[in-house]
Amino acid sequence: MNESMILAADELWDNGYAADIFPELLDAFWLTIRLTLVGMAIALVLGLIVAVVRYPRIPVLSRLFDFYVLFIRGTPLLVQIFAVYFILPDYGITLSGFVTGVLVLGINYSAYTAEVYRAGIEALPKGQWEAATALNLPRGRTWTKIVLPQSIAPTIPVLGNYLIQMFKDTALLYAIGSPEVMTVARQIGQTNGEFLEPLTIAGIMYLVISYISSLGIKRLERHYALAA
């Protein structure tokens, strides 16, 4: 019984084929990581800008950015990817799959990071604002020296979770042929007529990075729990 199962597994999984396609998948995997890191950098910076601008509740700007957050969070990521990649060329703007992925993921996740930042800023004790006012600190220094360092640090674990989610969402870019790992795995499967090995390897790559990242986030959570 065991021997028959082993033989069946050998017939199902081709180690030679897996070894041959692994380098190509690994190249796509590193590109996926770069795409994720650049996209997350955009999300962190743009989300912070949105959060800071929204906080004073300036009528026109606040409503504009409120709509920005609502619109981005209320529409599917795949629709946004299609809109940028297929509709913008009609207006003379043509972007590669990689650039489209970086921009769309960054903008999409900026709406979520903005809400995380907002929660951190609003959690800051009012005494910190009052102390800055009493010291007659300029508005810019109040934000950079007092508000942001204290309000952003506790949000790092939550932002880390969004990083993992973005890494997994890069798989959606297969729909526009961006050369991330899922697209390449699918192309290899179509070329060779064998999908098990490339899709399994791609899935393991996603799992390994997600697992390692989750361990790092748990350490951050424990760190800030002890600091609190």
ABEGO torsion letter per residue (X at the ends): XAAAAAAAAAAABBAAAAAAAAAAAAAAAAAAAAAAAAAAAAAAAAAAAAAAAAAAGBAAAAAAAAAAAAAAAABBAAAAAAAAAAAAAAAGBBBBAAAAAAAAAAAAAAAAAAAAAAAAAAABBAAAAAAAAAAGBBAAAAAAAAAAAAAAAAAAAAAAAAAAAAAAAAAAAAAAGBABAAAAAAAAAAAAGBAAAAAAAAAAAAAAAAAAAAAAAAAAAAAAAAAX
